[in-house]
Amino acid sequence: MTEHVEHLEFQAETHQLLELMIHSVYSNKDTFLRELISNASDALDKLRLESFRDKDLQADTSDLHIELSVDREARVLTVRDNGIGMSRAEVVDLIGTLAKSGTATLRKQLLETKSDAAAEELIGQFGIGFYSTFMVADKVTLTTRKAGETTGTRWESAAGSSTYTIEELDDAPQGTAVSLHLKPADDEDHLFDYTMEWKLREIVKKYSDFIAWPIRMDVERTVTEGEGEDKTEKTRTETQTLNSQKALWTRPRGEVSDEEYKEFYKHVSHAWDDPLEIIPMKAEGTFEYQALLFLPSTAPFDLFTREHKRGVQLYVRRVFIMDNCEELMPEYLRFVKGVVDAQDLSLNVSREILQQDRQIRMIQKRLVKKVLSTVKDMQKAEDQTKYQTFWREFGRVLKEGMLSDSDNRETILGVSSFASTHSSEELTTLAQYVERMPETQQAIYYMTGESREQIENSPHIEAFKAKGLEVLILTDPVDEMWVGSVPEFAGQPLQSIAKGEVDLESEDEKKESEALREQQDKDFADLLGWLQTTLEENVKEVRLTSRLTTSPACIVGDVFDFTPLLERMYRASGQLLPDSKRILELNPAHPLVTGLRDAFAKVKDDADKPADLTETAELLYGTAVLAEGGELKDPARFARVLADRLTRSL
C-alpha cells in the first residue's frame, strides 16, 4: 500500500543539465557504479556510527553490507545497502542536489568544456554523481527507509523526463536500494552490458575493491554431481563477496598500485580528478595513528564559499567516526582530502571532545607539517609541473595560513610564489627574490592592488623601474591581509612601496643631492603649507618625494595605514571604519608641480587666492587618487572642475 504520491517537475535549468550530462559529458560510463557503491558505503558508515551514539536506535546492524542484484530478463540492476537510509525530506534534499545553488554555474562550465575528462571533473566538483545513473538507465527507482523510522520513500524518474515522483511506502526495508532499468543492450559494444557478472566484477575490482564493507552478489554456478551414467549438471546460486575489503591506509605503499590510490581518493573526496600527490603516514609511540592524505589536482568550485566542507575522514581502529573532521585539518588546508585512523580514541568521540583532545591537536600538527613538507618537495623538484598546478589551484588558500598559523608561517612563506616585475610570465619565490637583490637594497619591496596592470602603471613604481629594482606584485585579496602579519623573510624586511617614505638613494647619491634637497625644501615650503591647508579634508600631510619620475604626484599611507583596497574589503564585509587621511607626495621635478609653485609664489601674500589655483590643487590630488586605483569622495565635483578647466583652455 502506498500513499501521498507527488508528481513534481524539475526546474527547466535542472532538466537541461540532466540532458547535457546524459548525452555528452561522460567518457567512462562504468563510473556510475562506483558512485552508487560509494554512496552505499557512506550510508553503512553512518549507521554504524549512529548505533554507537544511540543505543536505543531501532536498527539491525548484525550484517551490514552492499548487495548487487541483476534481473537479466527485465534488464534491471539494483544496488542495495542496509545502512542509515533516508527520510522523505532527505530524499528531496539530497537527491534533488541539482536544484541547489551552483546549478547555473555548472551548466555554463559544462557547455564551455571541450573534453570529457574536464567535464567529469566538473561533475565531481558539484557533487551530483548520483545522476550519472541516467547515462546507462532509461528509468531510476530509489527506495529507502531511514533507520529507526517505520515509513519508507520511493523516488523515481525517467531519463529525459522533466518530472519525477515521490511516494511514501508503508513497508520498506532498512537502507537504500537504487534500481536501474538499463537501456537496451548495445550489440556493437558488449563492454557496456551491466547485466553481465564479469562486467560487474571488473568494475568493483577496479573502483571499489578497498571498500570496508562486503560487496556481495548472487551468482549462478553449474556443478556436476554423480559419475558415469548418473552424472548430472545442476545450477546452484551462491553468494560471493566481490571486494577484498583491505583498508589502503593500513597497507605499505609498495603493495598498493597508483590506480588503487586514485580510486580511493575519488571515493573519500567524492571527486572525479586524479590526486596530484599521495601522502601516506604512520606514527607509533605515545599515540599511534595511520593516515592517507591526498592533494587534489583541481580546486572544487566552492573552495571559497561558507558552505564548503573541510577536514578529512576520522576512523578509530578502522571504525568510521566522522566525515570532514575539521579538528584534523586547519582552514587554510581545507582542500586536503583523506583518512586518519587513530588507535587510542573512544568510539563515542564527539566534535566537542575532539576540540579539547590533546592527541587530536598533536595529530593535526604532524599532518600539517607533512603536507607543507610535501609542497616543499614539489617546489624543489626538477620538474615543476606538479608544484605549478598546486600553486595555481590552491596558492590563494595556502597563503591564508600566514594569518592563522604563526608556527608554520615561515614555512608557508617559503613555499609560496608571487608575481613580480622580474618576469611577466614566471612566478618567483622569496628566496629567489633575495638572491637577486643588489647588495645595497635594504628590503623586499612589494605593492598590493587589484590587478597587475594597475600596479605596473602606478606612480609608486616609477622610481623602482628606473633603478631596476624588483617589486612583488600582490593581487590576491588575502595578500592585503598577510603582509601586515609578516615583518620579514630571511632577515630582510618586507616594505610596501605605497606606504611610508621610500629611500632608494645610495650614500654617494645622498651626498650629491643633499644640497638640492635642502634647496627644494626651501623653494616648496610655502606651497606645501598652503596645499596642506587647502586639502586638509582629504590629506594629513603634503611633502616632496623622490619615488616619482614621470608623474606629478601620488598618494601614500603611513607604515601602519590600511590601503584603500583593504578599507573597501572591510567596508564590503559590513565593518565600520573611520575615514582616514593619507599623504600627498609631489614630484619636485615635474613641470606641473614647479608651475604650481611659481603661480603660488606670485599670489602667496594675497588674502584670497585665485580660484584657478585652488582648482589645480584639487585636480592634482584627484588625479593622484585615480592613478593608484582609488575612489574619489566627490567624483561629480572632480569631473565638473576638470570640464571647466578644459573648456577655458580651448
Buried (B, 14 or more C-beta within 10 A) or exposed (E): EEEEEEEEEBEEBBBBBBBBBBEEBBEEBBBBBBBBBBBBBBBBBBBBBBBBEEEEBEBEBEEBBBBBBBEEEEBBBBBBBBBBBBBBEBBBEBBBBBEEEBBEBBBEBBEEBEEEEBBBBBBBBBBBBBBBBBBBBBBBBBBBBBBBBEBBBBBBBBBEBBEBBBBBBEEBBBBBBBBBBBBEBEEEEEEBBBBBBEBBBBBBEBBBBBBBBBBBBEBEEEEEEEEEEEEEEEEEEEEEBBBEEBBBBEBEEEEBEEEBBBBBBBBBBBBBBBBBBBBBBEBEEEBEBBBBBBBBBBBBBBBEEEEBEBBBBBBBEEBBBBBBBBBBBBBBBBBBBBBBBBBEBEEEBEEEEBEEBEBBEBBBEEBBEBBBEBBBEBBEEEEBEBBBBBBEBBBBBBBBBBBEBEEBBEBBBBBBBBBBBBEEEEBBBBEBBBEEBEEEBEBBBBBBBBEBEBBBBBBBBBBBEEBEBBBBBBBBBBBBBBBBEBEEBEEBEBBBBBBBEBEBBEEEEEEEEEEEBEEBEEBBEBBBEBBBEBBEEBBBBBBBBBBBBEBBBBBBBBEEBBBBBBBBBBEEEEEEEEEEBBBBBBBBBBEBBBEBBEBBEEEEEEEEBEEEBBBBBBBBBBBBBBBBBBEBEEEEEBEEBBEEBEEEEE
